[in-house]
Amino acid sequence: MINVKEQILEATDIHKVTEIISIAINKPVIIENKNFELISYSTASESFDQTQQKTILYKKCPVFIIDRLKKEGIVQQLESNEAPIRIAPIEEIGFYQRIVVKAIYEERTMGYVWVQETNTLLSDEEVTFLTEITPHIGQLIHKSYRKGQEHEGKQEKLLWNVLLHEYESENQIRRKAQVASLPLPDRFSVLVMSIAEPAQEPLLNEVVELLSRFKRHKLQVLKTDLQVVAVISGTKDRKGSAIENSRELVEYVKSALTHEEFYSFLIGIGKEYVELIDMRKSFLEALEVIETADFIGPRPDVMPREFSKLGVYRYLAALYEKNNTEHYYNQNLLNLMEKDSVSHSSLLKTLEVYLSNNGKGKHTAAELFIHPNTLNYRMKQIQDLTDIDFEDFNMKSHIYIELLLLNNIPSYYNRYLAAVEEQKGATK
């Protein structure tokens, strides 16, 4: 490890350092900043777990993972403890066992080094090695904040800094923008389009080219290996105009691509703001939309692309984890699933569509392509098999959220199916 340590301490490229560490300990490695946003990751021989894959896709650790780590007290340990922390696996969210080491520079936490321990634990020597090199990693993270990417122009670098880092004041951003001659929007929203695999980068480049030809509204475009980020301007005195322009831009891209190409992207639109200091907030909101869409694997055009319209979708990951942990089942839905499996009926689907249409029978029947009398018959069956009170808003909301989980997450649906089989066996 001595020669490897010397190589790392002499290296000035954090991506090279990440790769050296991974090769030395033969484990996947991810480096994040203090806000759990991705800085670098290795091309390790072992595959990344689901959490690390999502971190790479979103360029940040998923919100529901951070919430779970807070719940377990791990984030608090990271903040108060400088020693390495070994975190046990959390199987239901695809989180493998790992060690995390804090990277400190000049007595400030700059970030974290995460090492996945899939098959074997790190030895004491390897943990000591990580502890010894993390101060250098902290220094590299600090330098990356100050230098940015050298190939980027001043304007692009500043825009990335506004999106990725927290600024103290509006005036601080405006001063830096003036120096960089960066035009600032009076009203804006941030749009993110993300692909899952680097192999799709040609498609990403095609979208960048499309955006460069979009002249109807002002926008500033940035690109990473997996994402296109666009800051879209609105009209100063017209509230909602930036969001309208973002929608128009999405439709423009959709019309220019094939169906398969367009739905290769996960798309998120942050809320509209007028204060520049909120640009980072809009960016993180767009990423949360993408994170949610990836989690539930939505049917095309069903889940909202806009953060302001996410509604209960924002909480599906947390509810999924809670219900799985507590082995929770809704008995009403189990009864309907059992009836569907025995009679080949469509009561569960009918209930979902009925609730999504806010109980409007005409709209429900039209969407299901059935006669209103058929709908009435099915709703009578649902009422006979369950104790759902369709006058109780809280109960309807709860049922609808559970249906979203059932219909969008195969593993959750399969868990319910297994419970249905148990229920059928118990009644024989």
C-alpha positions in Angstrom: 0.0 0.0 0.0 3.0 2.3 0.5 3.7 2.8 -3.2 0.0 3.2 -3.9 -0.3 5.8 -1.2 2.6 7.8 -2.8 0.9 7.6 -6.2 -2.2 9.1 -4.7 -0.5 11.8 -2.8 1.3 12.9 -5.9 -1.8 12.8 -8.1 -3.7 16.1 -8.9 -6.7 14.5 -10.8 -9.4 13.3 -8.4 -10.8 10.9 -11.1 -7.3 9.2 -11.3 -7.2 9.0 -7.6 -10.6 7.3 -7.5 -9.4 4.7 -10.0 -6.1 4.0 -8.1 -8.0 3.5 -4.8 -10.5 1.1 -6.5 -7.8 -1.0 -8.1 -5.7 -1.1 -4.9 -8.6 -2.4 -2.8 -10.5 -4.1 -5.6 -13.8 -2.4 -4.6 -16.2 0.0 -6.2 -15.5 3.6 -5.0 -17.6 6.8 -5.2 -16.5 10.2 -4.0 -19.2 12.8 -3.1 -19.0 16.3 -1.8 -20.4 17.3 1.6 -23.9 17.7 0.0 -23.8 14.1 -1.2 -23.4 15.2 -4.8 -21.3 13.0 -7.1 -17.7 14.1 -7.8 -16.1 10.9 -9.1 -16.6 7.1 -9.4 -14.5 4.2 -10.3 -14.8 1.6 -13.1 -14.5 -1.3 -10.6 -14.5 -5.0 -11.4 -17.4 -5.5 -9.0 -20.7 -4.0 -10.0 -22.2 -1.0 -8.3 -25.3 -1.5 -6.2 -28.6 0.1 -7.0 -27.9 3.1 -4.8 -24.6 3.8 -6.4 -26.1 3.4 -9.9 -28.7 6.0 -9.0 -26.1 8.3 -7.6 -24.2 8.1 -10.9 -27.4 8.7 -12.9 -28.6 11.7 -10.9 -25.1 13.1 -10.0 -26.2 13.0 -6.4 -27.3 10.5 -3.8 -31.1 9.9 -4.0 -33.1 11.9 -1.5 -34.9 8.8 -0.1 -31.5 7.2 0.6 -30.3 10.2 2.4 -33.5 10.3 4.4 -33.0 6.6 5.3 -29.4 7.3 6.4 -30.7 10.2 8.6 -33.3 7.9 10.1 -30.6 5.3 10.9 -28.4 8.1 12.5 -25.7 7.6 9.9 -25.7 11.2 8.6 -25.4 12.4 12.1 -22.4 10.1 12.7 -20.7 11.4 9.6 -21.1 15.0 10.7 -19.8 14.4 14.2 -17.2 11.6 13.7 -14.0 11.7 11.8 -13.3 8.0 12.0 -14.4 5.6 9.2 -17.9 4.3 9.5 -19.1 0.8 8.4 -22.7 0.8 7.3 -24.7 -2.4 7.3 -26.7 -3.3 4.1 -30.2 -2.1 3.6 -31.5 -4.7 1.2 -34.9 -3.4 0.5 -33.5 -0.2 -1.1 -30.5 -1.9 -2.9 -27.9 -0.5 -0.5 -25.0 -2.9 0.0 -22.6 -2.8 2.9 -20.0 -0.2 2.7 -17.4 1.9 4.5 -17.5 5.7 4.3 -14.5 7.9 5.2 -14.8 11.7 5.6 -12.5 13.9 3.5 -11.3 16.9 5.5 -9.2 19.8 4.4 -8.2 22.7 6.6 -10.5 21.4 9.3 -13.5 21.5 7.0 -15.5 18.6 5.7 -15.1 18.6 1.9 -16.8 15.3 1.1 -16.9 11.6 1.6 -15.3 8.5 0.1 -17.7 5.5 -0.2 -16.3 2.0 -0.6 -18.7 -0.8 -1.4 -18.0 -4.1 0.5 -20.0 -6.5 -1.6 -18.3 -9.9 -0.9 -15.5 -9.2 1.5 -14.8 -6.6 4.2 -11.9 -4.2 3.9 -8.9 -5.2 6.1 -7.7 -3.0 8.9 -4.7 -2.1 6.7 -7.0 -1.0 3.9 -9.1 1.1 6.2 -6.0 2.8 7.6 -4.9 3.4 4.0 -8.1 5.2 3.3 -7.9 7.2 6.4 -4.4 8.4 5.5 -5.2 9.5 1.9 -8.6 11.2 2.5 -7.0 14.5 3.6 -5.4 14.7 0.1 -8.8 13.9 -1.4 -10.3 16.7 0.7 -7.7 19.1 -0.8 -8.5 17.9 -4.4 -12.2 18.5 -3.8 -11.4 22.0 -2.4 -9.2 22.8 -5.5 -12.0 21.5 -7.8 -14.3 24.1 -6.3 -11.9 26.9 -7.0 -10.6 25.9 -10.3 -13.6 24.2 -12.0 -13.1 22.4 -15.2 -10.3 24.1 -17.2 -11.9 23.4 -20.6 -15.0 25.2 -19.6 -15.5 28.9 -20.4 -16.0 31.4 -17.7 -19.7 31.7 -18.3 -20.3 27.9 -18.3 -18.1 27.4 -15.2 -20.0 30.1 -13.3 -23.4 28.6 -14.3 -22.3 25.2 -13.1 -21.1 26.8 -9.8 -24.5 28.5 -9.3 -26.3 25.1 -9.9 -23.9 23.0 -7.9 -22.8 25.1 -5.0 -24.5 27.2 -2.3 -23.9 31.0 -2.6 -24.2 33.3 0.4 -26.2 36.1 -1.4 -27.8 37.2 -4.6 -25.3 40.0 -4.9 -22.4 37.5 -4.8 -23.8 35.7 -7.9 -24.5 39.0 -9.7 -20.9 40.3 -9.1 -19.4 37.0 -10.5 -21.8 37.1 -13.5 -20.8 40.6 -14.3 -17.1 39.6 -14.3 -17.8 36.6 -16.5 -20.2 38.6 -18.8 -22.9 36.0 -18.1 -26.4 37.1 -19.0 -28.8 36.5 -16.1 -32.5 35.7 -16.5 -35.2 37.7 -14.7 -37.4 34.6 -14.3 -36.3 31.0 -14.9 -36.8 27.3 -14.4 -34.2 24.5 -14.7 -34.9 21.6 -17.0 -32.9 18.3 -16.8 -32.9 15.5 -19.4 -31.1 12.4 -18.3 -30.1 9.1 -19.9 -29.2 5.9 -18.1 -26.1 4.7 -20.0 -23.0 6.4 -21.5 -23.7 4.4 -24.7 -26.6 6.8 -25.3 -24.4 9.8 -25.4 -24.9 10.3 -29.2 -28.6 10.8 -28.4 -27.7 13.3 -25.7 -25.6 15.2 -28.3 -28.5 15.2 -30.7 -30.6 16.9 -28.0 -27.9 19.5 -27.3 -27.9 20.2 -31.1 -31.8 20.5 -31.1 -31.6 22.9 -28.2 -29.1 25.1 -29.9 -31.6 25.5 -32.8 -34.5 26.4 -30.5 -34.8 30.2 -30.8 -38.3 30.9 -29.5 -37.1 31.4 -25.9 -33.8 32.2 -24.2 -32.0 29.3 -22.6 -28.5 28.3 -21.4 -27.5 24.7 -22.0 -24.9 22.6 -20.1 -24.0 19.0 -20.7 -22.5 16.1 -18.7 -21.9 12.5 -19.7 -25.5 11.6 -18.8 -27.4 14.8 -18.6 -28.5 17.9 -20.5 -29.2 20.8 -18.2 -31.1 23.9 -19.5 -31.8 27.1 -17.6 -34.9 28.4 -19.4 -35.8 32.1 -19.2 -39.3 33.5 -18.8 -40.8 36.9 -19.2 -39.9 39.2 -16.3 -43.5 40.3 -15.5 -45.4 37.2 -16.5 -45.6 34.6 -13.7 -45.5 31.0 -15.0 -43.8 31.9 -18.3 -40.6 30.0 -17.6 -42.6 26.9 -16.9 -44.6 27.4 -20.1 -41.4 27.8 -22.1 -40.0 24.6 -20.5 -43.1 22.6 -21.5 -42.8 24.0 -25.0 -39.2 23.0 -25.2 -40.0 19.4 -24.1 -42.7 19.1 -26.8 -40.2 20.5 -29.3 -37.7 17.8 -28.5 -40.4 15.1 -28.4 -41.5 16.1 -31.9 -38.0 15.9 -33.3 -37.2 12.4 -31.8 -38.7 9.0 -32.3 -41.0 7.6 -29.6 -38.3 5.2 -28.5 -35.6 7.9 -28.4 -37.7 10.4 -26.5 -38.7 7.9 -23.8 -35.0 7.0 -23.4 -34.8 10.2 -21.3 -36.0 10.9 -17.8 -37.1 14.5 -17.7 -37.5 16.8 -14.8 -38.5 20.5 -14.6 -37.8 22.5 -11.4 -40.1 25.2 -10.1 -40.0 28.8 -11.5 -38.0 31.4 -9.5 -36.9 35.0 -9.9 -34.0 35.0 -7.3 -30.8 33.7 -8.8 -29.8 32.2 -5.5 -32.8 29.8 -6.1 -31.3 28.4 -9.3 -29.7 25.6 -7.4 -33.0 24.8 -5.8 -34.8 24.5 -9.2 -32.0 22.3 -10.4 -32.3 19.9 -7.4 -36.1 19.9 -7.8 -35.6 18.8 -11.5 -33.3 16.0 -10.3 -35.8 14.9 -7.7 -38.4 14.5 -10.5 -35.9 12.3 -12.4 -35.1 10.3 -9.3 -38.8 9.7 -8.6 -39.5 8.7 -12.2 -36.6 6.3 -12.2 -37.7 4.7 -8.9 -41.2 3.9 -10.1 -40.5 3.2 -13.8 -43.6 5.1 -14.9 -45.7 4.5 -17.9 -45.1 7.2 -20.5 -46.7 10.6 -19.9 -48.4 9.4 -16.7 -46.1 10.8 -14.0 -45.7 14.6 -14.0 -42.4 16.0 -15.3 -42.8 19.1 -13.2 -41.7 19.2 -9.5 -44.7 21.4 -8.6 -47.0 18.7 -9.9 -45.4 15.7 -8.3 -47.9 15.6 -5.4 -47.9 12.2 -3.7 -45.3 10.8 -6.2 -42.7 12.7 -4.0 -43.3 10.3 -1.1 -43.6 7.0 -2.9 -40.1 5.9 -2.2 -40.4 6.6 1.5 -43.8 4.9 1.7 -42.4 1.9 -0.3 -39.6 1.5 2.2 -41.9 1.9 5.2 -44.4 -0.6 3.9 -41.8 -3.1 3.0 -40.0 -2.8 6.3 -43.3 -3.2 8.2 -44.6 -5.9 5.9 -47.7 -3.8 5.4 -50.6 -4.8 3.2 -53.9 -3.1 2.5 -56.6 -5.8 3.1 -59.1 -4.1 0.7 -56.6 -4.4 -2.2 -55.7 -7.9 -1.2 -59.4 -8.8 -1.5 -59.7 -7.2 -4.9 -56.5 -8.9 -6.2 -57.8 -12.3 -5.0 -61.1 -11.7 -6.8 -59.3 -10.7 -10.0 -57.0 -13.8 -9.9 -60.0 -16.1 -9.4 -62.6 -14.5 -11.7 -60.2 -12.8 -14.2 -62.0 -9.6 -13.5 -60.4 -6.1 -13.5 -61.6 -4.6 -10.2 -58.1 -3.4 -9.2 -57.6 -1.5 -12.5 -61.2 -0.2 -12.3 -60.6 1.2 -8.8 -57.4 2.9 -9.9 -59.0 4.6 -12.9 -62.1 5.6 -10.9 -59.9 7.3 -8.2 -57.6 8.9 -10.7 -60.7 10.4 -12.3 -61.9 11.7 -8.9 -64.9 9.4 -8.9 -66.4 10.6 -12.2 -68.2 7.7 -13.7 -68.5 9.0 -17.2 -64.7 9.7 -17.5 -63.8 6.4 -15.8 -66.0 4.3 -18.2 -64.6 6.1 -21.2 -61.0 5.5 -20.1 -61.7 1.8 -19.5 -63.7 1.5 -22.8 -66.6 0.0 -21.0 -70.4 0.8 -20.7 -71.4 2.9 -17.7 -73.6 0.0 -16.6 -70.6 -2.3 -16.6 -68.7 0.3 -14.4 -71.7 0.4 -12.0 -71.6 -3.4 -11.7 -67.9 -3.4 -11.0 -68.2 -0.6 -8.4 -70.9 -2.6 -6.7 -68.6 -5.6 -6.5 -65.8 -3.4 -5.1 -68.1 -2.1 -2.4 -69.2 -5.7 -1.5 -65.6 -6.9 -1.3 -64.2 -4.0 0.7 -65.0 -1.5 3.4 -63.8 1.5 1.3 -65.8 4.6 2.1 -65.8 6.7 -1.1 -67.0 9.7 0.9 -63.8 9.6 3.0 -61.1 11.6 1.3 -58.3 10.3 3.5 -59.2 6.7 2.8 -59.5 7.3 -0.9 -56.1 9.1 -0.9 -54.5 6.2 1.0 -55.9 3.6 -1.4 -54.8 5.6 -4.4 -51.2 5.9 -3.2 -51.1 2.2 -2.5 -52.4 1.6 -6.1 -49.6 3.8 -7.4 -47.0 1.6 -5.7 -48.7 -1.6 -6.9 -49.0 -0.5 -10.5 -45.6 1.0 -10.9 -43.2 -1.2 -8.9 -43.2 -4.8 -10.0 -41.5 -6.1 -6.8 -44.2 -4.4 -4.7 -46.9 -6.0 -6.8 -45.3 -9.4 -6.6 -45.1 -9.1 -2.8 -48.9 -8.5 -2.8 -49.4 -11.4 -5.1 -47.6 -13.7 -2.7 -49.8 -12.5 0.1 -52.9 -13.2 -2.0 -51.7 -16.8 -2.5 -51.3 -17.1 1.2 -54.7 -15.7 1.8 -56.3 -18.1 -0.7 -54.5 -21.0 1.0 -55.7 -20.0 4.4 -59.4 -19.9 3.3 -59.4 -23.4 1.8 
